[in-house]
Amino acid sequence: MVVGGFPSPADDYIEAGLDLNSLLIPHPISTFLWRVSGEAMQGAGIFDGDLLLVDRSLQPRPGRVVVAVFEGAFTLKRLERFRGGLRLQAAHPAYPPIDLTSAMELQIWGVATHVIHPL
């Protein structure tokens, strides 16, 4: 933990080392690291060049950001309920939603769990 003000007297008792793998990757066998390309998810705080942790063992539920294979290409969008069905929604107004139908070639590849980007 880091405090944004004056140093704390408890600083002498700071925990030694953090293991990012154990904090960010509960399912190591099914978790992958992806480099984000594009601006479609900027409104969700996911930017071009960011690193994204994607877990294939998680259920793709509405509200989650997912990596999907849509018509043969990978895409990163938020899965949402819409008019009794589902759609993939970008977090940028320039990208229209993709309403999902049973006739589409679509596979939800994994669920995004964390994003890593420079400040």
C-alpha positions as CSV (number, residue, x, y, z in Angstrom):
1,M,0.0,0.0,0.0
2,V,1.2,3.5,-0.7
3,V,-0.1,6.6,1.1
4,G,-0.3,9.8,-0.9
5,G,0.5,12.1,2.1
6,F,3.1,12.1,4.8
7,P,5.0,8.9,5.6
8,S,3.3,6.7,8.2
9,P,5.0,5.5,11.4
10,A,3.9,2.0,10.4
11,D,6.4,2.1,7.4
12,D,8.8,0.0,9.5
13,Y,6.3,-2.9,9.2
14,I,5.8,-2.9,5.5
15,E,5.3,-6.4,4.0
16,A,8.2,-7.8,2.1
17,G,7.6,-8.3,-1.6
18,L,4.4,-8.9,-3.6
19,D,3.9,-11.7,-6.0
20,L,2.0,-10.3,-9.0
21,N,1.3,-13.8,-10.3
22,S,-0.6,-14.8,-7.2
23,L,-2.4,-11.4,-7.1
24,L,-3.4,-11.2,-10.7
25,I,-3.5,-14.7,-12.0
26,P,-5.7,-17.1,-10.0
27,H,-5.8,-19.6,-13.0
28,P,-2.3,-19.6,-14.5
29,I,-2.9,-22.5,-16.9
30,S,-5.9,-20.7,-18.5
31,T,-4.6,-17.1,-18.3
32,F,-2.9,-15.3,-21.2
33,L,-1.3,-12.0,-21.7
34,W,-2.4,-10.0,-24.8
35,R,-1.2,-6.7,-26.3
36,V,-4.2,-4.4,-27.0
37,S,-4.3,-2.8,-30.5
38,G,-6.8,-0.1,-31.3
39,E,-9.0,2.4,-29.5
40,A,-12.3,0.6,-29.3
41,M,-12.1,0.2,-25.5
42,Q,-10.7,3.6,-24.4
43,G,-13.9,4.5,-22.6
44,A,-13.3,1.4,-20.3
45,G,-9.7,2.5,-19.6
46,I,-8.1,0.0,-22.0
47,F,-5.8,1.8,-24.4
48,D,-3.7,0.9,-27.5
49,G,-0.5,-0.8,-26.5
50,D,-1.8,-1.9,-23.0
51,L,-1.2,-5.4,-21.7
52,L,-4.4,-7.4,-21.0
53,L,-4.7,-10.4,-18.8
54,V,-7.3,-12.8,-20.2
55,D,-8.7,-15.8,-18.4
56,R,-10.2,-18.6,-20.5
57,S,-11.6,-20.4,-17.5
58,L,-14.1,-17.6,-16.5
59,Q,-17.7,-17.6,-17.7
60,P,-18.4,-14.8,-20.2
61,R,-21.3,-13.0,-18.5
62,P,-22.9,-9.7,-19.4
63,G,-20.9,-6.8,-18.1
64,R,-17.6,-8.4,-18.6
65,V,-15.0,-7.4,-21.1
66,V,-14.3,-10.3,-23.4
67,V,-12.0,-11.3,-26.2
68,A,-14.1,-12.8,-28.9
69,V,-13.4,-14.4,-32.3
70,F,-15.9,-12.7,-34.6
71,E,-15.9,-13.7,-38.2
72,G,-12.4,-15.1,-38.0
73,A,-10.8,-12.0,-36.2
74,F,-10.1,-11.3,-32.5
75,T,-12.0,-8.4,-31.0
76,L,-12.1,-6.9,-27.5
77,K,-15.6,-5.7,-26.4
78,R,-17.9,-5.7,-23.4
79,L,-20.6,-8.4,-23.5
80,E,-24.0,-6.8,-22.8
81,R,-27.7,-7.8,-22.7
82,F,-29.7,-6.0,-25.3
83,R,-33.4,-6.5,-26.2
84,G,-33.5,-10.1,-24.9
85,G,-30.3,-11.1,-26.6
86,L,-26.6,-10.3,-26.3
87,R,-24.3,-7.9,-28.1
88,L,-20.6,-6.9,-28.1
89,Q,-20.3,-3.2,-27.2
90,A,-17.2,-1.1,-27.7
91,A,-16.3,1.6,-25.2
92,H,-15.8,4.2,-28.0
93,P,-18.6,6.0,-29.9
94,A,-16.9,5.4,-33.3
95,Y,-17.5,1.7,-33.0
96,P,-21.0,0.3,-33.4
97,P,-22.2,-2.6,-31.3
98,I,-22.3,-6.1,-32.7
99,D,-25.7,-7.7,-32.0
100,L,-25.2,-11.4,-31.7
101,T,-27.3,-13.9,-33.5
102,S,-27.1,-17.7,-33.8
103,A,-26.2,-17.4,-37.5
104,M,-22.9,-15.5,-36.6
105,E,-19.5,-17.0,-36.6
106,L,-18.6,-16.1,-33.0
107,Q,-16.7,-17.6,-30.1
108,I,-16.0,-16.0,-26.8
109,W,-12.3,-16.8,-26.3
110,G,-11.8,-15.4,-22.8
111,V,-12.6,-12.8,-20.2
112,A,-10.4,-9.8,-19.5
113,T,-9.5,-9.6,-15.8
114,H,-6.8,-6.9,-15.6
115,V,-5.2,-4.2,-17.8
116,I,-1.6,-3.0,-17.4
117,H,-0.6,0.3,-18.8
118,P,2.0,3.0,-18.1
119,L,1.1,6.1,-16.3
